[in-house]
Every structure is written in C-alpha cells, then in structure tokens.
Amino acid sequence: MEDANLDETIAEHAAATEPDVQIDQTRWWLASAAFPMIAGTLGPVASAFSICALVKPWRQHILPGSDITKAVFINDPSWLLAINAIQLVIAVIANCFLLLNMTKRVRFSIAQPVTIVGWYISSILLIALCATASGPLLMQPEAEYVWSQAFYYGLFAAILYFIVASLMVVTVWGAQAGHYPKDFELTMSQRTLMLQTILFLGYLLLGALVFSHIEGWLYLDAVYWADVTLFTVGLGDVALQTKLGRGLMIPYALIGITTLGLVIGSIRSLILDRGKSRLDARMLEKKRRRIVRRLMRSSKGKVLEPISEKDTDYYPELKNENSSQMSPRAELERRHDEFHLMRKIQDQASTRRRWTAMGVSTSTWAVLWLVGAKIFQESEAPYQNWTYFDGIYFSFQAMVTVGYGDVTPVSNASKAFFVFWSLLALPTLTVLISNAGDTVVKGVRDATVLLGNITILPGERGYKMDIKHFLSRLSFGIVFAEEAIHESPPGFLGAAQPHSDEDSDEDKEGEDEGESIEDESCSPERQKNDEEKGRTAPDVSPDPSSAESSRAHIQNKGLSKPKAIKETAQKLERQKMKPSNSQGIPDELPRTRAEYRLVLIDEIRRISKHLQHSPPRKYTYQEWAWFLRLIGEDESDASTHRRPLKKSKLADDAKDPRQPGGDGDKVDEKPKWSWVGHRSPLMDTREEAEWILDKLSQRLREELQTAVEERTAEDDLEVDWVERRGRDEKKGRA
C-alpha cells in the first residue's frame, strides 16, 4: 500500500507547528486580536462617558447648611462646552472607523490612523479641560465648591481614550513589522462585540434619559440608577416612585440584562476560548522544550532516540532470537513510552495554564476589589466618614451583586466611579468563576470522587488500585509511580470517555447470562455500540512483514470489479462479528484496495462522531498507531523517527523540510518526527479528532482519485481494443 504522501502530510503539519513560529504567534496574539477587542469594548465606553461629561456643568456649589445632594450647578464657560463637544465628535468618528475596520468595510491602513489620532486628540483635549477646571476655574472657598459627576466622567473618558489609543499603536506596529496580517483575526461574535457594546451603552443612556424625565431625577443620577439596575446590584438608594416608572422598569431591565449577558458572553469568549488555546500552545511548547533539554542531559534521553539495528543493548529482551537485528517491537515500545511522555507534558502544561489563568483572574478581581474599595473610601470619607473596611464591604457586595443597600455612595466621585468600576468588575468576576470551574471546583469534585472510591464507593479499578492512585497523588508520585498503577487501555468504547448507562446495562446483562468478555465483544449488540460510539484501540503490535506485504498486495492489486465490492463488504461484515484481537483493532491492514477504502470510510464515520465530544476526545497510543498505519506510517519502523529537537532555528523553519538543511532531513527522504518533537500531531493547534479526520479524508480522496484514473485507463484500453478489432475485421472482409 502507498504511504499516503506522508512526507507531504508531515511537512504540511510541521509548517504549521514550528515551535519558534508558534510561540511568536502566541506572543503577538495579544497585539493582533486581544488589543483590538479591548479597544473595541472600551472605546465606546469612553465615548459614553464623554456624553455624560457634556450634558451637565462640571462645577457645583454646596450652600451652607445643606448637603451634597442639594448642590446647585455653576454654568461652564462657552469655550469649555465647545471644546468638549469637538472632542466628542472626534471620538465618535474614531470609534466609527474602528467599527468599520472590524466589519471589513474600511481598510486597516486607513481606519487605524484615523482611530488612533482621533482618540489621542480627544484624550489630550479632555485632560486639558480637566486641568483647567481643577485650576483656573476652581472657585473659593474650596470647601463650598465641588466637581460634579460630569467632571469625573470627563476624567475617566480621557484615561480610557489614552489607553485604547496606545493599545492600537502596538497593534499597528506589530502589523507593520510583519508579525501578523493587517487584519483582525476575529470570529463573527468577536467582530460584533464592539457593536454589542455600543448598543448596550446606548440602551443604558437612553433609558436613563427616559426615567430621569419620568421620576424628575438629574440625568447623571439616572445613569447611576440604570447601571445599578442592569448590573442587578439593586442598592435601593435611588428608587422609582411613580407607577409609570415601575411599570417601564420591568421590560427595561429584562432587555438590558439580556443585552449585557450577550456582551459579557463575547468578552468571556475572547478571554477564555481564544486566550485558552493560545496560552495552551505557548505553555505546551515551553514545557516540551524544558523536558527535552532535561532528558538530553540525563541518562533517560535514550528513550528519545529511535532504535536501529545497532541499538541491541537498550532492549535486549526484545531482540530477535534468530537474528542479530532489533525486533520492530522494540521501536514500538519506545514510541509508546515517548507518546505517554508527551501526554504527561500536555497534562502538566494544561494544569499550569489553568492555574495561571486562575491566578491572573483572581489577582485582577482582587485589585478591582481592594483598589476600588480605597477609592470609594476616600470619596465618601468627607461626607459619610467611611473607613477602609466600609469600602471593602461595599465593593464586595456590589461586585457579587448582593446589594443590601445599607451602605451606599452619595458623593459625585463615588457615583461616577461606580459606573466605571462596575463595567470592569462584572466581566472580571464572570471570568474568575469560569476559571474556578476548571481548577478549584474540578479539584473538589475529583477529591470527592477519589475519597468515595477508597471508602464506600469503590471505582472500576478496584479498591487496591484506588488506594495506590490516592497515595500516588498525595505524594506527587513518590510512593507509587503512575506507571505502576496504570490500567490497561479500555479499548475503543472506553478510552478518554466515560461509559454510558447503556454500556453498564449491557455488561450487567452479559454477566447474568454467564458470557465472558470475549464473547461479549463478539456479540452483534457490542459491535453495534462500537459503530455508534466509536471504537477504541488496544495494544497494537504490528508485524512489519505483514504490514509490508499488505501494502505491496494492495498497491499491486488492480481496481476491484463492482461485483467483488459487494463480496468485500460482506466479508468485512463477517469480520466485524469476530474480534481481530482482544480489544478490537485489526492485526493487519486490509489486503485489497476495496477493503482498504471501506475501512477508511468506516473510520472516518467513527471519527466524525468524536468531533462533538466535550471535552475533546483524546486517543490512546494504540489508536494513534492504527490511524497512522491507515495513512501509511508504521510506528514500528524507525526510518521515519528521530530524536526531538530542543529548538529549531527560524532560518531553518522557513525552508522546505524535505530540502537539505530543512530541519535535518535529506533530499527524497520522508520527514522524520518524534512524538515529543514539534512535528508531533499532538502539537497541532487542532483537536486530535480533527487532525485524524483530515488525514483520513485526504487519504480516501487519493484512493478514490487513483480508482478513477485506473478506471479511465481500463476504459481507454477497452476502447482501443474494440477499435483495433473493428479495423482487423474490415481488413479481413476486404
């Protein structure tokens, strides 16, 4: 059988998973995707704050004997209003160009300069206005004059404009330097995040305008109320009094909370989904390099060296008895160990990524909580004598949306800051809860299951195995190594997936009827389950001679006749009724091309069902060995294996791996790879089922293309034969 163009398959995959390129792309993902999304979210927020800064004067006078809630406004100079309006128009134009760029309506090279310059201009103008209002425009005595909420909204807007403009500068610089294309690598939901944010903020501001007229509130107090309502905090310090207002609040809150949920969902998708995959890839590659370097310096590095004929000392027990050559079983065992080493690297990198994300989200949440508490305390101290504990208490109940209402802000600075702070706090808390589900909650759940297994609810492995597993986990692998308690692969039905209730019922019925495991695996019912849920591979010990003879037989075999295809299908159905080994994997490849194509179709159908698994399906080594054999790679053949590289040079990465100097492979040789190397299928950014499905589909297409070409050749020969025979008959009659 042909090798399914494995050199092209591996080379194509290698180009997509070179370690230096992969780490570089992951590093620049922040600039290429995350920064534009942050700017697209905070840019409209800054413009909304600019609107709030424009609708009311920036100064208020507290009359003697009254409190801040009764302070009167002092009109601003006309030039301040004009400059404020100009910066708002400029900022809106900048936001529009960014939105059009994200929706691919305006080119990157045109939209980004307009966006960046516009935001910087707005930031500079607002900073100048705030400095003027806090200096030359400040009136005496200072104790009677305070800045209004509008002033603080202008200050927050200036800060946000400067931040988002600076982020976009980094994005443009990275694109100009060639680190990524001059386009945003965003999904459709992420492209619409900016539009969702604009709709939510517009809904909040318009709702505040309506309720301010109904209830007779100041507009900025209504903005504060709308924020408290839509974020479900419900402090109660600003409450509706009219029946009309209370009636309109119900649909307003329902629509607003739903819109807010969409925005937070998109933000969560950005941080968790896209960020998770990029961080996983980066940590996996760094962990792989560290492990390879450490093994190379130690005596255990031999496991990474392919076993050739001269290496008869490392696996003496697997050497052929009647030959000095190394048995292919030795290389298969080495590759098995190498595969499980890569699995451990994946597990450790994934665990580290989860806890790193948990640490970052927890730290961000803690900073927002504690720093926000300090700002609230300083803002309320002159009016309510808040202590820092009061600020911590208020911030916590607002952040978790408890909202008792016993402690509420009254100052202009606190109310304006609460709106700004809540827009950051709620998404941060959402991400924190999601990360906790992957770490703390998962740890508690696993600990509960493990405790049950060693007490009153023994697991499938048995009491002794559970005790060993518990002690191994408790001692970090010192007491019992994981290998010593590792159970045999559960086969196609069980690997990486829990058994369903249907499987348990069938197993119980089989035991009641006195059937053995072998008889059950032969039964049509079990075979039907195999087809429905996907088969799991057992320990594969391929015989290279049989594999080579199978390849040669299929390669030399002509295209099967239509009549033979039906017989082949019936033969395969009969083979399904009996196990080829203890756990369902065939011992050798099909011996005809028709059988081989049917096997490819069957495996493609099985793998397609695995695409919907959550969490994504991870295959055992025995399964991988079988799938690789189907595409032409023999795990027992060391000719395509090599020691993994600690680090590849970017200069070599740019070369064709099949050319001299292209990562160490010679001309006309298949690229050599290792399970722990950067060409490993486990290093691919796609899920394992996607990778396997793509390669099997590619191989099936090649087989069908070959069948079409052979059939065409046969038809041409038949036509030529008929034409020659016709000419001969004409000559005979003549």
ZAMARGU-4260 file (C-alpha; in steps of 0.2 Angstrom, whole numbers, plus 5000, padded with zeros to 4 digits):
<rodrens>
0) 5000/5000/5000 | 5006/5018/4997 | 5012/5029/5011 | 4998/5041/5008 | 5010/5055/5004
5) 5015/5055/5022 | 5030/5066/5018 | 5018/5080/5012 | 5007/5077/5027 | 5020/5078/5040
10) 5029/5093/5031 | 5012/5102/5030 | 5009/5100/5048 | 5027/5104/5053 | 5025/5121/5044
15) 5010/5125/5055 | 5018/5119/5071 | 5036/5125/5071 | 5040/5130/5089 | 5048/5147/5087
20) 5034/5152/5075 | 5021/5145/5086 | 5027/5154/5102 | 5030/5170/5092 | 5012/5170/5085
25) 5005/5166/5103 | 5015/5181/5110 | 5009/5193/5096 | 4991/5186/5098 | 4988/5200/5112
30) 4993/5213/5099 | 4984/5206/5084 | 4967/5201/5092 | 4966/5205/5111 | 4971/5223/5110
35) 4959/5227/5096 | 4945/5219/5106 | 4949/5228/5121 | 4949/5244/5111 | 4933/5240/5103
40) 4925/5237/5120 | 4932/5252/5130 | 4932/5265/5115 | 4913/5266/5116 | 4913/5266/5135
45) 4925/5281/5134 | 4913/5290/5121 | 4898/5286/5133 | 4907/5295/5147 | 4911/5309/5135
50) 4892/5311/5133 | 4890/5311/5152 | 4903/5324/5153 | 4894/5336/5141 | 4877/5335/5147
55) 4880/5344/5164 | 4891/5358/5171 | 4907/5352/5179 | 4906/5363/5195 | 4893/5363/5209
60) 4890/5374/5224 | 4886/5367/5241 | 4876/5380/5250 | 4880/5382/5269 | 4869/5371/5279
65) 4864/5359/5265 | 4872/5343/5259 | 4880/5337/5243 | 4863/5330/5236 | 4856/5348/5236
70) 4871/5356/5227 | 4867/5368/5213 | 4876/5368/5196 | 4888/5383/5191 | 4887/5386/5172
75) 4903/5382/5162 | 4912/5394/5150 | 4906/5393/5132 | 4923/5388/5126 | 4924/5373/5138
80) 4907/5367/5131 | 4913/5370/5113 | 4930/5360/5116 | 4921/5347/5125 | 4908/5345/5110
85) 4923/5345/5097 | 4932/5331/5106 | 4916/5320/5107 | 4913/5322/5088 | 4931/5317/5085
90) 4930/5302/5097 | 4914/5296/5089 | 4922/5297/5071 | 4937/5287/5078 | 4925/5274/5085
95) 4916/5273/5069 | 4932/5270/5059 | 4937/5256/5071 | 4920/5248/5069 | 4920/5249/5050
100) 4938/5241/5051 | 4932/5227/5062 | 4917/5223/5050 | 4929/5224/5035 | 4921/5240/5027
105) 4937/5251/5028 | 4955/5245/5026 | 4966/5243/5040 | 4979/5256/5033 | 4965/5269/5033
110) 4955/5266/5048 | 4969/5264/5061 | 4977/5281/5059 | 4960/5289/5060 | 4956/5279/5075
115) 4972/5282/5084 | 4974/5300/5081 | 4956/5304/5085 | 4957/5295/5102 | 4973/5304/5106
120) 4966/5321/5102 | 4951/5318/5112 | 4962/5312/5127 | 4973/5327/5126 | 4958/5339/5125
125) 4949/5331/5140 | 4965/5331/5150 | 4967/5350/5146 | 4949/5354/5151 | 4950/5344/5167
130) 4966/5353/5172 | 4958/5369/5168 | 4943/5365/5178 | 4953/5360/5193 | 4964/5375/5192
135) 4959/5392/5185 | 4941/5388/5185 | 4941/5382/5204 | 4931/5395/5214 | 4933/5400/5233
140) 4930/5395/5246 | 4935/5377/5240 | 4925/5369/5254 | 4909/5375/5246 | 4913/5371/5228
145) 4914/5353/5222 | 4916/5345/5205 | 4901/5337/5198 | 4899/5319/5191 | 4901/5326/5174
150) 4919/5332/5178 | 4923/5314/5184 | 4916/5306/5168 | 4927/5318/5158 | 4942/5312/5168
155) 4938/5294/5166 | 4935/5296/5147 | 4952/5305/5145 | 4961/5290/5153 | 4951/5277/5143
160) 4955/5286/5126 | 4973/5287/5130 | 4974/5268/5135 | 4964/5262/5119 | 4974/5273/5108
165) 4990/5266/5115 | 4984/5248/5113 | 4980/5251/5094 | 4998/5259/5092 | 5005/5242/5097
170) 4993/5233/5086 | 4998/5244/5071 | 5016/5242/5075 | 5016/5223/5075 | 5006/5223/5059
175) 5019/5235/5050 | 5033/5224/5057 | 5026/5208/5049 | 5021/5199/5064 | 5003/5196/5058
180) 4992/5202/5044 | 4985/5219/5043 | 4968/5212/5048 | 4959/5207/5063 | 4959/5188/5067
185) 4942/5188/5075 | 4927/5177/5075 | 4910/5184/5070 | 4904/5186/5088 | 4920/5195/5092
190) 4919/5206/5077 | 4902/5211/5083 | 4907/5214/5101 | 4910/5232/5098 | 4893/5234/5091
195) 4885/5225/5105 | 4894/5236/5117 | 4888/5252/5108 | 4870/5245/5108 | 4871/5241/5127
200) 4878/5258/5132 | 4866/5267/5120 | 4852/5257/5129 | 4858/5262/5146 | 4860/5281/5142
205) 4843/5282/5133 | 4834/5273/5147 | 4842/5285/5159 | 4835/5299/5149 | 4818/5292/5149
210) 4817/5288/5168 | 4825/5305/5173 | 4810/5314/5165 | 4798/5302/5172 | 4805/5302/5190
215) 4812/5320/5190 | 4830/5315/5193 | 4846/5323/5187 | 4851/5314/5171 | 4868/5308/5179
220) 4859/5301/5194 | 4848/5292/5182 | 4863/5285/5173 | 4869/5278/5190 | 4852/5271/5193
225) 4852/5262/5176 | 4869/5255/5179 | 4864/5248/5196 | 4848/5241/5189 | 4855/5232/5173
230) 4870/5225/5183 | 4857/5218/5195 | 4866/5226/5210 | 4850/5235/5217 | 4856/5246/5230
235) 4840/5255/5233 | 4847/5272/5236 | 4839/5278/5220 | 4822/5270/5219 | 4807/5273/5207
240) 4792/5282/5215 | 4780/5283/5200 | 4769/5269/5194 | 4774/5273/5176 | 4792/5271/5180
245) 4789/5255/5190 | 4780/5248/5175 | 4793/5253/5162 | 4807/5246/5173 | 4801/5228/5170
250) 4804/5227/5151 | 4819/5239/5153 | 4828/5228/5165 | 4824/5212/5155 | 4830/5218/5139
255) 4845/5227/5147 | 4851/5212/5157 | 4849/5201/5141 | 4860/5213/5131 | 4873/5214/5145
260) 4873/5195/5145 | 4877/5195/5126 | 4892/5207/5129 | 4899/5198/5144 | 4897/5182/5134
265) 4908/5189/5120 | 4921/5195/5132 | 4921/5178/5140 | 4923/5170/5123 | 4938/5181/5119
270) 4947/5179/5136 | 4943/5160/5139 | 4941/5152/5122 | 4954/5162/5111 | 4965/5165/5126
275) 4965/5147/5132 | 4970/5140/5115 | 4985/5152/5113 | 4991/5151/5131 | 4989/5132/5130
280) 5000/5131/5114 | 5013/5143/5122 | 5015/5134/5138 | 5015/5117/5129 | 5029/5121/5118
285) 5039/5129/5133 | 5036/5114/5143 | 5041/5102/5129 | 5057/5111/5127 | 5062/5110/5145
290) 5058/5092/5146 | 5068/5088/5130 | 5083/5098/5137 | 5082/5089/5154 | 5081/5072/5146
295) 5095/5076/5134 | 5107/5080/5149 | 5102/5064/5159 | 5103/5046/5156 | 5085/5045/5152
300) 5087/5053/5135 | 5089/5036/5127 | 5070/5035/5126 | 5070/5049/5113 | 5082/5040/5102
305) 5075/5029/5088 | 5080/5011/5089 | 5090/5005/5075 | 5099/4988/5071 | 5115/4994/5081
310) 5105/4998/5096 | 5104/4980/5103 | 5108/4984/5121 | 5094/4995/5126 | 5080/4982/5123
315) 5090/4966/5124 | 5074/4956/5129 | 5066/4962/5113 | 5080/4956/5101 | 5075/4943/5088
320) 5081/4926/5094 | 5087/4920/5077 | 5094/4936/5071 | 5105/4950/5077 | 5093/4963/5071
325) 5082/4973/5083 | 5064/4967/5083 | 5052/4981/5077 | 5043/4978/5094 | 5057/4987/5102
330) 5054/5003/5092 | 5036/5001/5095 | 5038/5000/5114 | 5050/5016/5113 | 5037/5026/5104
335) 5024/5020/5116 | 5034/5027/5130 | 5038/5043/5120 | 5019/5045/5117 | 5015/5044/5135
340) 5029/5056/5139 | 5021/5069/5128 | 5004/5065/5136 | 5012/5070/5153 | 5019/5086/5145
345) 5002/5090/5139 | 4994/5087/5156 | 5007/5097/5165 | 5006/5111/5153 | 4987/5111/5154
350) 4986/5111/5173 | 4999/5125/5173 | 4988/5135/5161 | 4973/5133/5171 | 4980/5138/5187
355) 4989/5153/5179 | 4973/5159/5172 | 4965/5156/5189 | 4979/5166/5197 | 4978/5180/5184
360) 4959/5182/5185 | 4960/5181/5204 | 4973/5194/5205 | 4963/5206/5193 | 4947/5203/5204
365) 4957/5207/5220 | 4964/5223/5213 | 4947/5229/5207 | 4940/5225/5224 | 4953/5232/5235
370) 4959/5247/5225 | 4940/5251/5221 | 4937/5250/5240 | 4951/5263/5243 | 4944/5275/5230
375) 4926/5273/5237 | 4933/5276/5255 | 4942/5292/5250 | 4927/5298/5240 | 4915/5295/5254
380) 4926/5300/5269 | 4921/5319/5268 | 4903/5315/5268 | 4900/5299/5277 | 4916/5296/5287
385) 4919/5279/5278 | 4933/5268/5284 | 4943/5257/5273 | 4933/5242/5279 | 4917/5251/5274
390) 4924/5252/5256 | 4929/5234/5256 | 4912/5229/5262 | 4903/5240/5249 | 4914/5235/5235
395) 4912/5216/5239 | 4893/5216/5240 | 4892/5227/5224 | 4904/5216/5215 | 4894/5200/5219
400) 4878/5209/5216 | 4871/5206/5233 | 4866/5224/5235 | 4860/5226/5253 | 4859/5244/5252
405) 4864/5248/5270 | 4880/5256/5264 | 4878/5267/5248 | 4888/5281/5240 | 4882/5299/5240
410) 4897/5309/5233 | 4899/5314/5214 | 4915/5305/5213 | 4909/5289/5220 | 4893/5288/5209
415) 4903/5291/5193 | 4917/5279/5198 | 4904/5266/5202 | 4898/5266/5184 | 4916/5265/5178
420) 4921/5252/5190 | 4905/5240/5188 | 4909/5239/5169 | 4925/5231/5173 | 4921/5221/5189
425) 4906/5211/5182 | 4916/5203/5167 | 4931/5200/5178 | 4920/5191/5191 | 4912/5181/5176
430) 4930/5175/5170 | 4935/5171/5188 | 4920/5160/5191 | 4924/5151/5174 | 4942/5148/5178
435) 4937/5142/5196 | 4926/5129/5187 | 4942/5122/5179 | 4953/5122/5194 | 4945/5124/5212
440) 4929/5116/5208 | 4937/5102/5197 | 4949/5099/5212 | 4935/5097/5224 | 4925/5086/5213
445) 4939/5075/5209 | 4944/5074/5228 | 4926/5069/5232 | 4926/5055/5219 | 4943/5049/5225
450) 4938/5049/5243 | 4922/5039/5238 | 4932/5027/5228 | 4943/5022/5243 | 4929/5022/5256
455) 4911/5016/5252 | 4911/5019/5233 | 4925/5009/5225 | 4928/5013/5207 | 4930/5002/5192
460) 4949/5000/5195 | 4946/4991/5212 | 4950/4995/5230 | 4968/4992/5229 | 4971/5002/5213
465) 4961/5016/5220 | 4972/5016/5236 | 4988/5016/5226 | 4981/5030/5215 | 4977/5040/5230
470) 4994/5038/5238 | 5002/5042/5222 | 4993/5058/5220 | 4995/5063/5238 | 5014/5060/5237
475) 5016/5068/5220 | 5021/5051/5213 | 5034/5047/5226 | 5025/5032/5234 | 5018/5024/5219
480) 5023/5029/5201 | 5009/5032/5189 | 5015/5018/5178 | 5014/5005/5192 | 4995/5008/5194
485) 4991/5012/5176 | 4977/5001/5170 | 4977/4994/5153 | 4968/5004/5139 | 4950/5002/5140
490) 4948/5000/5121 | 4938/5010/5108 | 4922/5011/5119 | 4931/5017/5134 | 4947/5027/5130
495) 4945/5045/5136 | 4926/5044/5138 | 4915/5038/5152 | 4905/5023/5150 | 4887/5026/5147
500) 4872/5019/5156 | 4869/5008/5141 | 4886/5000/5142 | 4884/4997/5160 | 4867/4988/5157
505) 4874/4978/5143 | 4889/4972/5154 | 4877/4968/5168 | 4866/4958/5156 | 4881/4949/5149
510) 4887/4944/5167 | 4870/4937/5171 | 4870/4926/5156 | 4887/4919/5160 | 4895/4927/5145
515) 4914/4931/5145 | 4921/4947/5140 | 4927/4939/5124 | 4910/4933/5119 | 4903/4950/5123
520) 4915/4959/5112 | 4910/4947/5098 | 4891/4950/5100 | 4882/4960/5087 | 4875/4971/5101
525) 4893/4976/5107 | 4898/4978/5089 | 4883/4990/5086 | 4889/5000/5101 | 4906/5001/5093
530) 4899/5008/5077 | 4888/5021/5087 | 4901/5027/5099 | 4917/5025/5091 | 4930/5010/5093
535) 4945/5012/5105 | 4961/5004/5100 | 4970/4991/5111 | 4988/4987/5112 | 4994/4986/5094
540) 5009/4975/5089 | 5010/4977/5071 | 5021/4964/5061 | 5031/4974/5049 | 5032/4959/5037
545) 5013/4958/5036 | 5011/4976/5035 | 5024/4977/5021 | 5015/4963/5012 | 4999/4971/5014
550) 5005/4987/5007 | 5013/4978/4992 | 4997/4967/4989 | 4986/4982/4989 | 4997/4993/4979
555) 4999/4979/4966 | 4981/4974/4966 | 4971/4981/4952 | 4955/4991/4955 | 4942/4978/4961
560) 4927/4975/4950 | 4910/4981/4955 | 4905/4963/4958 | 4919/4960/4970 | 4915/4975/4980
565) 4899/4968/4987 | 4908/4952/4991 | 4921/4963/5000 | 4908/4972/5010 | 4900/4955/5015
570) 4917/4949/5020 | 4920/4965/5031 | 4904/4962/5039 | 4908/4945/5044 | 4925/4951/5051
575) 4916/4963/5062 | 4907/4948/5070 | 4924/4942/5077 | 4937/4951/5086 | 4954/4953/5077
580) 4962/4954/5094 | 4957/4957/5112 | 4951/4975/5111 | 4945/4977/5093 | 4960/4983/5082
585) 4964/4973/5066 | 4981/4964/5067 | 4985/4969/5049 | 4979/4981/5036 | 4966/4975/5023
590) 4973/4965/5008 | 4963/4973/4994 | 4961/4991/4989 | 4942/4989/4990 | 4943/4983/5008
595) 4955/4997/5012 | 4943/5010/5006 | 4929/5003/5016 | 4940/5003/5031 | 4944/5022/5028
600) 4926/5026/5026 | 4921/5016/5042 | 4935/5025/5052 | 4930/5042/5045 | 4912/5039/5051
605) 4918/5035/5068 | 4930/5049/5070 | 4916/5061/5064 | 4906/5057/5079 | 4920/5061/5091
610) 4920/5079/5085 | 4905/5083/5096 | 4913/5076/5112 | 4916/5088/5126 | 4929/5088/5132
615) 4938/5085/5116 | 4942/5066/5113 | 4960/5061/5116 | 4966/5045/5109 | 4977/5032/5116
620) 4994/5027/5108 | 4986/5011/5101 | 4973/5021/5092 | 4986/5033/5085 | 4996/5018/5079
625) 4981/5011/5070 | 4976/5028/5062 | 4994/5031/5057 | 4995/5014/5049 | 4980/5018/5039
630) 4989/5034/5032 | 5005/5024/5028 | 5015/5027/5044 | 5022/5011/5053 | 5026/5015/5071
635) 5037/5000/5072 | 5048/5007/5058 | 5062/5018/5064 | 5066/5025/5047 | 5054/5040/5049
640) 5058/5043/5068 | 5071/5054/5075 | 5076/5062/5092 | 5066/5078/5095 | 5075/5094/5093
645) 5076/5106/5108 | 5074/5121/5097 | 5073/5124/5079 | 5080/5139/5071 | 5069/5152/5062
650) 5080/5151/5047 | 5078/5133/5045 | 5059/5134/5049 | 5057/5144/5033 | 5065/5131/5022
655) 5056/5116/5015 | 5058/5102/5027 | 5061/5090/5013 | 5076/5100/5006 | 5094/5099/5013
660) 5095/5109/5029 | 5077/5109/5031 | 5076/5103/5049 | 5088/5089/5046 | 5080/5079/5033
665) 5089/5074/5017 | 5083/5075/4999 | 5070/5062/4994 | 5068/5056/5012 | 5052/5057/5022
670) 5052/5070/5036 | 5057/5062/5052 | 5047/5066/5068 | 5045/5062/5086 | 5030/5062/5097
675) 5039/5074/5108 | 5045/5085/5093 | 5037/5100/5086 | 5031/5090/5071 | 5021/5079/5083
680) 5002/5078/5078 | 4999/5081/5097 | 5007/5098/5094 | 4994/5103/5081 | 4983/5118/5086
685) 4968/5107/5080 | 4959/5094/5091 | 4965/5076/5089 | 4949/5071/5080 | 4950/5085/5068
690) 4968/5081/5063 | 4965/5062/5061 | 4949/5066/5051 | 4958/5077/5039 | 4972/5065/5036
695) 4960/5050/5033 | 4949/5061/5022 | 4964/5066/5012 | 4970/5048/5010 | 4952/5042/5005
700) 4952/5056/4992 | 4968/5050/4985 | 4962/5032/4984 | 4946/5037/4975 | 4957/5048/4963
705) 4968/5033/4960 | 4952/5022/4956 | 4945/5035/4944 | 4962/5036/4935 | 4963/5017/4934
710) 4946/5015/4928 | 4949/5028/4915 | 4964/5019/4909 | 4955/5002/4908 | 4941/5011/4898
715) 4954/5018/4886 | 4962/5001/4884 | 4945/4993/4880 | 4940/5007/4868 | 4957/5004/4859
720) 4955/4985/4859 | 4937/4987/4851 | 4944/4999/4838 | 4958/4988/4833 | 4947/4973/4832
725) 4935/4983/4821 | 4949/4988/4809 | 4955/4970/4809 | 4938/4964/4804 | 4937/4977/4790
730) 4954/4971/4783 | 4948/4953/4784 | 4932/4957/4774 | 4942/4967/4762
</rodrens>
